[in-house]
Amino acid sequence: MKISVVIPVYYNQDNLRLLYKDIQEKLYSHTEYEWEIVMVNDGSQDNSYGIMQELAAADVHLRIFSLSRNFGSHAAMLCGLSNCTGDCAVVKAADLQEPTELVLDMVKSWEKGHNVVLAVREGREESKRQTLFANLYYWLVRKTALPNMPKGGFDVYLLDRKVIGVLMALDEKNSALTGQILWSGFKTDKIYYTRLAREIGTSRWTLKKKIRLVSDTLFSFSTLPIKIVTIVGTLSFIGSLIWAVLVLCFKLAGMIEVSGWTTLFIFNLFSFGVIMLTLGILGEYLWRIFDASRNRPTYIIEDENEPR
């Protein structure tokens, strides 16, 4: 039985040797499985790829890929999944915040017949700000897009070869891989763990990337954005209709003289804001359609080590 462990790498030069040593101690010792480690450098500008090359030169089980630029974690994971050769693949982060033992627990669950195994966070040793954003995001996803999203969310997961084939066939851009996994609906199991605080290095998970993740999830798996346009447009129409009737009645009753400039200005400003909001949401959909129609690759591999 061959197990692939896919690890996207982005500015993790300080973690990689410790991560590799941890994998050696906790996974390689289980000789009942054949192991394959697939590391994908997602355009890191530090020495991450140099360390990956050093490790790969000494380990026949380690395969490495380097993307031509930073395409994002979604693309790096797809690169690893499309190039792995195991009977199943576990996607694991490189920041040492998830216990490596989770891989073995997920493999045991997969052997019982589950196509997907999710490592769900039931606790976090992180700041309240990080926890608040994560909980808000997963709550929003459950309520508007994917009701089967676990309450604590997940970043680490196991996929069998059938699920990997489906994800490769989807070939979606500007999407969330975790959402695609839940959307596919395969037989799923959950394993719970506590996410550890990051002790080495600095997280590159910026506010901009978090906002991008929210928008990709909502536009790919939810009708909420277009519903917002419909609701706002409907409320604006009803409000303007009521306003028009009242103004007409007041005018016929002789209650309106030369006045109302401030009110008219506010109403026009509100209407302009509604129009711009609508155009912005529709523009997001148009951009995603245009981006998909160009059929550009999700990622470009600049360098890789040859299988031995």
LUMMARDO-869178 format. One record per residue (C-alpha): residue number from 1; residue in three letters; x negated, y negated, z negated. Coordinates in pm, 1 decimal. Example, Ala and Ser with C-alpha at 12.3 -4.5 7.8 and 13.67 -1.06 7.14 Angstrom:
<n: 1&res: Ala&xx: -1230.0&yy: 450.0&zz: -780.0>
<n: 2&res: Ser&xx: -1367.0&yy: 106.0&zz: -714.0>
//
This chain:
<n: 1&res: Met&xx: 0.0&yy: 0.0&zz: 0.0>
<n: 2&res: Lys&xx: -157.5&yy: -329.5&zz: 111.6>
<n: 3&res: Ile&xx: -78.1&yy: -651.0&zz: -77.1>
<n: 4&res: Ser&xx: -165.9&yy: -994.7&zz: 63.1>
<n: 5&res: Val&xx: -207.8&yy: -1295.5&zz: -165.9>
<n: 6&res: Val&xx: -166.7&yy: -1623.5&zz: 25.0>
<n: 7&res: Ile&xx: -320.2&yy: -1931.6&zz: -137.4>
<n: 8&res: Pro&xx: -284.3&yy: -2281.8&zz: 14.9>
<n: 9&res: Val&xx: -582.1&yy: -2498.2&zz: -82.5>
<n: 10&res: Tyr&xx: -583.2&yy: -2877.8&zz: -100.9>
<n: 11&res: Tyr&xx: -858.5&yy: -3055.5&zz: -295.7>
<n: 12&res: Asn&xx: -921.6&yy: -2756.4&zz: -522.4>
<n: 13&res: Gln&xx: -1300.8&yy: -2735.5&zz: -517.9>
<n: 14&res: Asp&xx: -1318.0&yy: -2722.6&zz: -898.3>
<n: 15&res: Asn&xx: -1064.2&yy: -2440.6&zz: -927.2>
<n: 16&res: Leu&xx: -1158.7&yy: -2197.4&zz: -651.2>
<n: 17&res: Arg&xx: -1441.7&yy: -2004.6&zz: -819.5>
<n: 18&res: Leu&xx: -1240.2&yy: -1964.6&zz: -1139.6>
<n: 19&res: Leu&xx: -934.2&yy: -1862.7&zz: -938.9>
<n: 20&res: Tyr&xx: -1130.9&yy: -1604.7&zz: -741.1>
<n: 21&res: Lys&xx: -1287.3&yy: -1462.8&zz: -1059.8>
<n: 22&res: Asp&xx: -941.6&yy: -1439.1&zz: -1216.9>
<n: 23&res: Ile&xx: -810.5&yy: -1250.6&zz: -912.2>
<n: 24&res: Gln&xx: -1108.9&yy: -1015.2&zz: -918.5>
<n: 25&res: Glu&xx: -1053.0&yy: -930.1&zz: -1284.1>
<n: 26&res: Lys&xx: -676.4&yy: -896.9&zz: -1280.1>
<n: 27&res: Leu&xx: -592.8&yy: -768.6&zz: -930.5>
<n: 28&res: Tyr&xx: -893.6&yy: -593.5&zz: -777.6>
<n: 29&res: Ser&xx: -908.2&yy: -359.4&zz: -1077.4>
<n: 30&res: His&xx: -574.4&yy: -210.7&zz: -966.9>
<n: 31&res: Thr&xx: -715.7&yy: 22.4&zz: -705.5>
<n: 32&res: Glu&xx: -378.7&yy: 185.9&zz: -639.0>
<n: 33&res: Tyr&xx: -325.5&yy: -108.6&zz: -401.4>
<n: 34&res: Glu&xx: -532.8&yy: -242.9&zz: -115.4>
<n: 35&res: Trp&xx: -580.6&yy: -616.3&zz: -163.2>
<n: 36&res: Glu&xx: -613.9&yy: -897.5&zz: 88.8>
<n: 37&res: Ile&xx: -666.7&yy: -1260.2&zz: -14.1>
<n: 38&res: Val&xx: -578.7&yy: -1526.3&zz: 244.9>
<n: 39&res: Met&xx: -687.7&yy: -1881.4&zz: 162.4>
<n: 40&res: Val&xx: -579.9&yy: -2171.6&zz: 384.7>
<n: 41&res: Asn&xx: -760.4&yy: -2505.0&zz: 357.4>
<n: 42&res: Asp&xx: -498.1&yy: -2771.7&zz: 426.3>
<n: 43&res: Gly&xx: -730.4&yy: -3045.6&zz: 548.0>
<n: 44&res: Ser&xx: -915.9&yy: -3099.6&zz: 218.3>
<n: 45&res: Gln&xx: -1194.7&yy: -3356.4&zz: 244.8>
<n: 46&res: Asp&xx: -1384.3&yy: -3227.9&zz: -58.1>
<n: 47&res: Asn&xx: -1600.4&yy: -2914.1&zz: -69.2>
<n: 48&res: Ser&xx: -1305.4&yy: -2672.9&zz: -92.8>
<n: 49&res: Tyr&xx: -1371.8&yy: -2509.4&zz: 243.3>
<n: 50&res: Gly&xx: -1744.0&yy: -2479.1&zz: 173.9>
<n: 51&res: Ile&xx: -1667.8&yy: -2284.9&zz: -144.1>
<n: 52&res: Met&xx: -1412.4&yy: -2073.3&zz: 44.6>
<n: 53&res: Gln&xx: -1681.6&yy: -1983.5&zz: 300.9>
<n: 54&res: Glu&xx: -1923.3&yy: -1894.0&zz: 22.8>
<n: 55&res: Leu&xx: -1668.1&yy: -1662.5&zz: -141.5>
<n: 56&res: Ala&xx: -1560.1&yy: -1505.8&zz: 188.9>
<n: 57&res: Ala&xx: -1919.5&yy: -1425.9&zz: 282.3>
<n: 58&res: Ala&xx: -1942.1&yy: -1197.3&zz: -23.4>
<n: 59&res: Asp&xx: -1596.9&yy: -1037.0&zz: -8.2>
<n: 60&res: Val&xx: -1459.6&yy: -835.1&zz: 280.8>
<n: 61&res: His&xx: -1109.0&yy: -865.7&zz: 134.5>
<n: 62&res: Leu&xx: -1107.7&yy: -1247.9&zz: 154.7>
<n: 63&res: Arg&xx: -995.3&yy: -1419.3&zz: 476.3>
<n: 64&res: Ile&xx: -1008.8&yy: -1795.8&zz: 511.2>
<n: 65&res: Phe&xx: -856.4&yy: -2050.1&zz: 750.0>
<n: 66&res: Ser&xx: -910.5&yy: -2423.7&zz: 776.5>
<n: 67&res: Leu&xx: -649.6&yy: -2652.1&zz: 934.1>
<n: 68&res: Ser&xx: -760.3&yy: -2946.1&zz: 1145.2>
<n: 69&res: Arg&xx: -592.0&yy: -3194.3&zz: 909.0>
<n: 70&res: Asn&xx: -349.1&yy: -3207.0&zz: 618.4>
<n: 71&res: Phe&xx: -25.9&yy: -3063.4&zz: 759.5>
<n: 72&res: Gly&xx: 136.5&yy: -3011.9&zz: 417.8>
<n: 73&res: Ser&xx: 185.8&yy: -2712.4&zz: 190.3>
<n: 74&res: His&xx: 476.5&yy: -2582.7&zz: 404.2>
<n: 75&res: Ala&xx: 246.3&yy: -2550.1&zz: 707.4>
<n: 76&res: Ala&xx: -41.4&yy: -2404.5&zz: 505.3>
<n: 77&res: Met&xx: 185.2&yy: -2135.0&zz: 361.3>
<n: 78&res: Leu&xx: 320.3&yy: -2052.1&zz: 707.2>
<n: 79&res: Cys&xx: -34.6&yy: -2020.5&zz: 837.2>
<n: 80&res: Gly&xx: -121.7&yy: -1777.7&zz: 560.8>
<n: 81&res: Leu&xx: 197.1&yy: -1573.8&zz: 601.5>
<n: 82&res: Ser&xx: 164.1&yy: -1550.5&zz: 979.3>
<n: 83&res: Asn&xx: -196.1&yy: -1426.6&zz: 954.4>
<n: 84&res: Cys&xx: -172.0&yy: -1190.9&zz: 658.5>
<n: 85&res: Thr&xx: -159.8&yy: -816.3&zz: 724.1>
<n: 86&res: Gly&xx: -15.6&yy: -676.0&zz: 401.4>
<n: 87&res: Asp&xx: 304.6&yy: -477.3&zz: 357.1>
<n: 88&res: Cys&xx: 416.0&yy: -772.1&zz: 147.3>
<n: 89&res: Ala&xx: 270.3&yy: -1113.5&zz: 66.0>
<n: 90&res: Val&xx: 261.6&yy: -1318.4&zz: -253.3>
<n: 91&res: Val&xx: 230.7&yy: -1695.9&zz: -218.7>
<n: 92&res: Lys&xx: 31.5&yy: -1836.8&zz: -510.9>
<n: 93&res: Ala&xx: -91.2&yy: -2186.7&zz: -593.2>
<n: 94&res: Ala&xx: -462.6&yy: -2258.3&zz: -636.3>
<n: 95&res: Asp&xx: -433.8&yy: -2481.1&zz: -944.3>
<n: 96&res: Leu&xx: -439.8&yy: -2200.2&zz: -1207.4>
<n: 97&res: Gln&xx: -102.2&yy: -2303.7&zz: -1350.9>
<n: 98&res: Glu&xx: 62.7&yy: -1966.7&zz: -1284.1>
<n: 99&res: Pro&xx: -69.9&yy: -1649.1&zz: -1452.1>
<n: 100&res: Thr&xx: -224.6&yy: -1412.7&zz: -1197.8>
<n: 101&res: Glu&xx: -53.5&yy: -1120.7&zz: -1373.6>
<n: 102&res: Leu&xx: 269.9&yy: -1240.6&zz: -1212.1>
<n: 103&res: Val&xx: 150.1&yy: -1088.8&zz: -884.8>
<n: 104&res: Leu&xx: 154.6&yy: -738.5&zz: -1034.3>
<n: 105&res: Asp&xx: 499.6&yy: -792.6&zz: -1188.0>
<n: 106&res: Met&xx: 636.3&yy: -906.7&zz: -853.2>
<n: 107&res: Val&xx: 483.0&yy: -611.4&zz: -669.7>
<n: 108&res: Lys&xx: 647.7&yy: -370.6&zz: -917.7>
<n: 109&res: Ser&xx: 983.7&yy: -535.6&zz: -850.0>
<n: 110&res: Trp&xx: 926.4&yy: -517.0&zz: -472.8>
<n: 111&res: Glu&xx: 856.0&yy: -144.4&zz: -501.6>
<n: 112&res: Lys&xx: 1204.8&yy: -105.8&zz: -650.2>
<n: 113&res: Gly&xx: 1357.4&yy: -227.3&zz: -322.4>
<n: 114&res: His&xx: 1373.8&yy: -607.2&zz: -346.2>
<n: 115&res: Asn&xx: 1284.4&yy: -795.8&zz: -28.6>
<n: 116&res: Val&xx: 1215.0&yy: -1120.7&zz: -216.1>
<n: 117&res: Val&xx: 1083.6&yy: -1166.8&zz: -569.9>
<n: 118&res: Leu&xx: 1082.2&yy: -1516.9&zz: -718.9>
<n: 119&res: Ala&xx: 862.9&yy: -1624.3&zz: -1009.1>
<n: 120&res: Val&xx: 1100.0&yy: -1867.6&zz: -1181.0>
<n: 121&res: Arg&xx: 978.7&yy: -2128.3&zz: -1429.2>
<n: 122&res: Glu&xx: 1166.9&yy: -2101.9&zz: -1758.0>
<n: 123&res: Gly&xx: 935.8&yy: -2346.2&zz: -1931.4>
<n: 124&res: Arg&xx: 666.7&yy: -2605.2&zz: -1853.4>
<n: 125&res: Glu&xx: 358.4&yy: -2718.9&zz: -2041.2>
<n: 126&res: Glu&xx: 366.7&yy: -3047.8&zz: -1849.6>
<n: 127&res: Ser&xx: 462.7&yy: -3408.9&zz: -1911.4>
<n: 128&res: Lys&xx: 824.6&yy: -3508.5&zz: -1960.6>
<n: 129&res: Arg&xx: 809.9&yy: -3720.7&zz: -1644.9>
<n: 130&res: Gln&xx: 706.6&yy: -3424.2&zz: -1428.9>
<n: 131&res: Thr&xx: 963.2&yy: -3197.6&zz: -1593.6>
<n: 132&res: Leu&xx: 1240.1&yy: -3456.1&zz: -1551.2>
<n: 133&res: Phe&xx: 1176.8&yy: -3498.0&zz: -1177.5>
<n: 134&res: Ala&xx: 1158.4&yy: -3122.8&zz: -1120.6>
<n: 135&res: Asn&xx: 1480.4&yy: -3054.5&zz: -1312.1>
<n: 136&res: Leu&xx: 1658.5&yy: -3336.4&zz: -1128.8>
<n: 137&res: Tyr&xx: 1543.6&yy: -3204.6&zz: -790.4>
<n: 138&res: Tyr&xx: 1655.4&yy: -2847.1&zz: -856.3>
<n: 139&res: Trp&xx: 1987.3&yy: -2966.5&zz: -997.5>
<n: 140&res: Leu&xx: 2047.2&yy: -3174.6&zz: -683.5>
<n: 141&res: Val&xx: 1958.4&yy: -2881.2&zz: -457.4>
<n: 142&res: Arg&xx: 2194.6&yy: -2646.5&zz: -644.0>
<n: 143&res: Lys&xx: 2482.3&yy: -2893.3&zz: -629.3>
<n: 144&res: Thr&xx: 2447.2&yy: -3008.1&zz: -269.0>
<n: 145&res: Ala&xx: 2259.3&yy: -2749.6&zz: -63.9>
<n: 146&res: Leu&xx: 2161.5&yy: -2411.2&zz: -209.2>
<n: 147&res: Pro&xx: 2372.9&yy: -2287.6&zz: -501.9>
<n: 148&res: Asn&xx: 2139.2&yy: -1989.7&zz: -548.0>
<n: 149&res: Met&xx: 1839.9&yy: -2211.0&zz: -631.6>
<n: 150&res: Pro&xx: 1711.4&yy: -2096.5&zz: -975.0>
<n: 151&res: Lys&xx: 1758.0&yy: -2353.4&zz: -1249.8>
<n: 152&res: Gly&xx: 1385.1&yy: -2376.9&zz: -1319.0>
<n: 153&res: Gly&xx: 1283.7&yy: -2364.7&zz: -953.4>
<n: 154&res: Phe&xx: 997.1&yy: -2162.1&zz: -809.1>
<n: 155&res: Asp&xx: 668.6&yy: -2207.4&zz: -622.8>
<n: 156&res: Val&xx: 531.6&yy: -1853.6&zz: -647.2>
<n: 157&res: Tyr&xx: 713.0&yy: -1575.3&zz: -465.2>
<n: 158&res: Leu&xx: 675.8&yy: -1239.1&zz: -294.7>
<n: 159&res: Leu&xx: 808.1&yy: -1165.5&zz: 54.0>
<n: 160&res: Asp&xx: 812.1&yy: -830.7&zz: 228.2>
<n: 161&res: Arg&xx: 722.4&yy: -791.7&zz: 594.7>
<n: 162&res: Lys&xx: 1085.0&yy: -816.8&zz: 710.0>
<n: 163&res: Val&xx: 1135.0&yy: -1155.6&zz: 542.0>
<n: 164&res: Ile&xx: 804.9&yy: -1286.8&zz: 677.2>
<n: 165&res: Gly&xx: 921.1&yy: -1195.0&zz: 1028.0>
<n: 166&res: Val&xx: 1244.3&yy: -1390.3&zz: 979.4>
<n: 167&res: Leu&xx: 1058.7&yy: -1700.4&zz: 855.6>
<n: 168&res: Met&xx: 823.7&yy: -1689.4&zz: 1153.8>
<n: 169&res: Ala&xx: 1123.4&yy: -1662.3&zz: 1389.4>
<n: 170&res: Leu&xx: 1297.0&yy: -1964.0&zz: 1232.6>
<n: 171&res: Asp&xx: 1007.4&yy: -2193.9&zz: 1328.9>
<n: 172&res: Glu&xx: 1167.3&yy: -2496.9&zz: 1159.7>
<n: 173&res: Lys&xx: 992.6&yy: -2830.0&zz: 1125.9>
<n: 174&res: Asn&xx: 1047.0&yy: -3087.1&zz: 849.4>
<n: 175&res: Ser&xx: 1194.4&yy: -2820.5&zz: 627.3>
<n: 176&res: Ala&xx: 1128.7&yy: -2655.8&zz: 290.6>
<n: 177&res: Leu&xx: 1000.1&yy: -2298.2&zz: 290.1>
<n: 178&res: Thr&xx: 1162.9&yy: -2225.7&zz: -46.9>
<n: 179&res: Gly&xx: 1496.8&yy: -2335.1&zz: 97.5>
<n: 180&res: Gln&xx: 1453.6&yy: -2108.4&zz: 399.6>
<n: 181&res: Ile&xx: 1382.7&yy: -1813.6&zz: 171.2>
<n: 182&res: Leu&xx: 1700.2&yy: -1871.8&zz: -31.1>
<n: 183&res: Trp&xx: 1904.3&yy: -1941.2&zz: 284.1>
<n: 184&res: Ser&xx: 1798.2&yy: -1609.9&zz: 441.2>
<n: 185&res: Gly&xx: 1993.7&yy: -1422.4&zz: 173.4>
<n: 186&res: Phe&xx: 1774.0&yy: -1112.3&zz: 135.2>
<n: 187&res: Lys&xx: 1794.0&yy: -892.0&zz: -174.4>
<n: 188&res: Thr&xx: 1621.2&yy: -1099.5&zz: -442.2>
<n: 189&res: Asp&xx: 1486.6&yy: -1043.3&zz: -790.8>
<n: 190&res: Lys&xx: 1358.7&yy: -1299.7&zz: -1042.4>
<n: 191&res: Ile&xx: 1068.4&yy: -1287.3&zz: -1285.1>
<n: 192&res: Tyr&xx: 1037.3&yy: -1561.1&zz: -1547.1>
<n: 193&res: Tyr&xx: 723.9&yy: -1730.8&zz: -1677.1>
<n: 194&res: Thr&xx: 601.3&yy: -2053.7&zz: -1837.8>
<n: 195&res: Arg&xx: 411.8&yy: -2290.3&zz: -1609.8>
<n: 196&res: Leu&xx: 82.1&yy: -2390.6&zz: -1768.9>
<n: 197&res: Ala&xx: -56.1&yy: -2743.2&zz: -1785.9>
<n: 198&res: Arg&xx: -322.6&yy: -2826.0&zz: -1530.0>
<n: 199&res: Glu&xx: -663.4&yy: -2829.0&zz: -1699.6>
<n: 200&res: Ile&xx: -897.2&yy: -2872.0&zz: -1401.6>
<n: 201&res: Gly&xx: -872.8&yy: -3126.2&zz: -1119.9>
<n: 202&res: Thr&xx: -605.7&yy: -3380.3&zz: -1037.8>
<n: 203&res: Ser&xx: -270.0&yy: -3302.3&zz: -883.1>
<n: 204&res: Arg&xx: -219.1&yy: -3434.5&zz: -529.3>
<n: 205&res: Trp&xx: 157.0&yy: -3394.1&zz: -563.7>
<n: 206&res: Thr&xx: 233.5&yy: -3764.7&zz: -518.4>
<n: 207&res: Leu&xx: 565.0&yy: -3948.6&zz: -543.9>
<n: 208&res: Lys&xx: 567.4&yy: -3987.5&zz: -164.5>
<n: 209&res: Lys&xx: 540.8&yy: -3609.7&zz: -118.8>
<n: 210&res: Lys&xx: 813.8&yy: -3552.0&zz: -377.0>
<n: 211&res: Ile&xx: 1049.5&yy: -3787.8&zz: -194.2>
<n: 212&res: Arg&xx: 963.0&yy: -3613.8&zz: 133.6>
<n: 213&res: Leu&xx: 1050.1&yy: -3276.5&zz: -21.6>
<n: 214&res: Val&xx: 1388.4&yy: -3407.2&zz: -138.5>
<n: 215&res: Ser&xx: 1473.7&yy: -3551.6&zz: 203.7>
<n: 216&res: Asp&xx: 1355.7&yy: -3238.3&zz: 390.0>
<n: 217&res: Thr&xx: 1570.0&yy: -3017.9&zz: 167.3>
<n: 218&res: Leu&xx: 1883.0&yy: -3233.1&zz: 192.3>
<n: 219&res: Phe&xx: 1862.3&yy: -3292.5&zz: 567.0>
<n: 220&res: Ser&xx: 1782.2&yy: -2925.9&zz: 640.0>
<n: 221&res: Phe&xx: 2024.1&yy: -2745.3&zz: 409.9>
<n: 222&res: Ser&xx: 2295.4&yy: -2991.8&zz: 303.4>
<n: 223&res: Thr&xx: 2569.3&yy: -3200.4&zz: 461.7>
<n: 224&res: Leu&xx: 2537.4&yy: -3460.3&zz: 183.7>
<n: 225&res: Pro&xx: 2361.1&yy: -3732.0&zz: 391.4>
<n: 226&res: Ile&xx: 2626.4&yy: -3732.0&zz: 665.0>
<n: 227&res: Lys&xx: 2900.3&yy: -3713.7&zz: 401.3>
<n: 228&res: Ile&xx: 2756.2&yy: -4026.8&zz: 242.3>
<n: 229&res: Val&xx: 2790.8&yy: -4206.1&zz: 576.5>
<n: 230&res: Thr&xx: 3152.6&yy: -4090.2&zz: 608.1>
<n: 231&res: Ile&xx: 3246.1&yy: -4186.1&zz: 250.8>
<n: 232&res: Val&xx: 3077.8&yy: -4526.6&zz: 260.1>
<n: 233&res: Gly&xx: 3230.0&yy: -4603.1&zz: 600.0>
<n: 234&res: Thr&xx: 3576.6&yy: -4498.3&zz: 483.7>
<n: 235&res: Leu&xx: 3558.5&yy: -4702.4&zz: 161.4>
<n: 236&res: Ser&xx: 3432.2&yy: -5005.1&zz: 354.0>
<n: 237&res: Phe&xx: 3718.1&yy: -4977.0&zz: 604.8>
<n: 238&res: Ile&xx: 3981.4&yy: -4944.6&zz: 330.3>
<n: 239&res: Gly&xx: 3830.0&yy: -5234.5&zz: 134.6>
<n: 240&res: Ser&xx: 3817.8&yy: -5461.4&zz: 439.8>
<n: 241&res: Leu&xx: 4176.2&yy: -5368.2&zz: 532.2>
<n: 242&res: Ile&xx: 4304.4&yy: -5456.7&zz: 184.5>
<n: 243&res: Trp&xx: 4104.2&yy: -5778.1&zz: 189.6>
<n: 244&res: Ala&xx: 4245.6&yy: -5873.5&zz: 530.1>
<n: 245&res: Val&xx: 4605.6&yy: -5816.1&zz: 413.2>
<n: 246&res: Leu&xx: 4552.8&yy: -6024.8&zz: 98.5>
<n: 247&res: Val&xx: 4390.2&yy: -6310.0&zz: 291.3>
<n: 248&res: Leu&xx: 4674.9&yy: -6309.1&zz: 543.6>
<n: 249&res: Cys&xx: 4937.0&yy: -6318.7&zz: 268.7>
<n: 250&res: Phe&xx: 4757.7&yy: -6602.6&zz: 89.7>
<n: 251&res: Lys&xx: 4726.4&yy: -6793.1&zz: 416.3>
<n: 252&res: Leu&xx: 5095.2&yy: -6757.7&zz: 498.9>
<n: 253&res: Ala&xx: 5182.5&yy: -6869.6&zz: 147.5>
<n: 254&res: Gly&xx: 4970.2&yy: -7182.4&zz: 189.7>
<n: 255&res: Met&xx: 4738.2&yy: -7083.5&zz: -92.8>
<n: 256&res: Ile&xx: 4416.0&yy: -7101.1&zz: 113.7>
<n: 257&res: Glu&xx: 4255.2&yy: -7430.5&zz: 201.3>
<n: 258&res: Val&xx: 3906.0&yy: -7482.0&zz: 343.8>
<n: 259&res: Ser&xx: 3711.6&yy: -7256.1&zz: 109.5>
<n: 260&res: Gly&xx: 3572.5&yy: -6906.2&zz: 78.7>
<n: 261&res: Trp&xx: 3228.6&yy: -6949.5&zz: 232.6>
<n: 262&res: Thr&xx: 3056.4&yy: -6769.9&zz: -57.5>
<n: 263&res: Thr&xx: 3302.3&yy: -6481.2&zz: -45.4>
<n: 264&res: Leu&xx: 3259.3&yy: -6445.9&zz: 329.8>
<n: 265&res: Phe&xx: 2881.5&yy: -6449.2&zz: 295.5>
<n: 266&res: Ile&xx: 2886.9&yy: -6173.4&zz: 33.2>
<n: 267&res: Phe&xx: 3124.5&yy: -5963.5&zz: 243.6>
<n: 268&res: Asn&xx: 2905.9&yy: -5999.0&zz: 554.4>
<n: 269&res: Leu&xx: 2595.4&yy: -5912.2&zz: 354.6>
<n: 270&res: Phe&xx: 2766.2&yy: -5600.2&zz: 215.5>
<n: 271&res: Ser&xx: 2883.3&yy: -5496.7&zz: 562.4>
<n: 272&res: Phe&xx: 2531.4&yy: -5540.4&zz: 701.5>
<n: 273&res: Gly&xx: 2391.3&yy: -5322.1&zz: 422.8>
<n: 274&res: Val&xx: 2645.1&yy: -5047.6&zz: 498.2>
<n: 275&res: Ile&xx: 2554.7&yy: -5057.2&zz: 868.5>
<n: 276&res: Met&xx: 2181.1&yy: -5034.8&zz: 798.0>
<n: 277&res: Leu&xx: 2233.9&yy: -4745.5&zz: 553.4>
<n: 278&res: Thr&xx: 2436.0&yy: -4560.0&zz: 816.3>
<n: 279&res: Leu&xx: 2176.3&yy: -4622.4&zz: 1086.7>
<n: 280&res: Gly&xx: 1897.9&yy: -4507.9&zz: 853.6>
<n: 281&res: Ile&xx: 2067.2&yy: -4174.8&zz: 777.8>
<n: 282&res: Leu&xx: 2156.8&yy: -4113.5&zz: 1141.3>
<n: 283&res: Gly&xx: 1800.9&yy: -4209.9&zz: 1235.3>
<n: 284&res: Glu&xx: 1665.6&yy: -3936.3&zz: 1005.6>
<n: 285&res: Tyr&xx: 1871.5&yy: -3678.3&zz: 1193.3>
<n: 286&res: Leu&xx: 1765.5&yy: -3816.0&zz: 1531.3>
<n: 287&res: Trp&xx: 1398.0&yy: -3813.3&zz: 1434.8>
<n: 288&res: Arg&xx: 1417.4&yy: -3452.2&zz: 1321.9>
<n: 289&res: Ile&xx: 1587.8&yy: -3350.6&zz: 1647.1>
<n: 290&res: Phe&xx: 1324.0&yy: -3537.9&zz: 1847.6>
<n: 291&res: Asp&xx: 1038.7&yy: -3387.7&zz: 1644.8>
<n: 292&res: Ala&xx: 1174.2&yy: -3035.4&zz: 1700.0>
<n: 293&res: Ser&xx: 1225.8&yy: -3097.5&zz: 2074.1>
<n: 294&res: Arg&xx: 855.8&yy: -3183.7&zz: 2123.8>
<n: 295&res: Asn&xx: 772.0&yy: -2827.0&zz: 2023.4>
<n: 296&res: Arg&xx: 440.9&yy: -2922.1&zz: 1865.7>
<n: 297&res: Pro&xx: 277.2&yy: -2651.3&zz: 1651.4>
<n: 298&res: Thr&xx: 345.8&yy: -2662.9&zz: 1279.1>
<n: 299&res: Tyr&xx: -28.4&yy: -2640.7&zz: 1213.4>
<n: 300&res: Ile&xx: -358.8&yy: -2620.3&zz: 1402.6>
<n: 301&res: Ile&xx: -635.0&yy: -2385.9&zz: 1288.5>
<n: 302&res: Glu&xx: -975.4&yy: -2550.9&zz: 1323.6>
<n: 303&res: Asp&xx: -1189.4&yy: -2274.3&zz: 1176.8>
<n: 304&res: Glu&xx: -1155.4&yy: -1924.2&zz: 1029.8>
<n: 305&res: Asn&xx: -1368.9&yy: -1629.7&zz: 928.7>
<n: 306&res: Glu&xx: -1363.9&yy: -1324.6&zz: 1150.5>
<n: 307&res: Pro&xx: -1201.1&yy: -1012.6&zz: 1000.7>
<n: 308&res: Arg&xx: -1461.9&yy: -748.6&zz: 910.9>
//
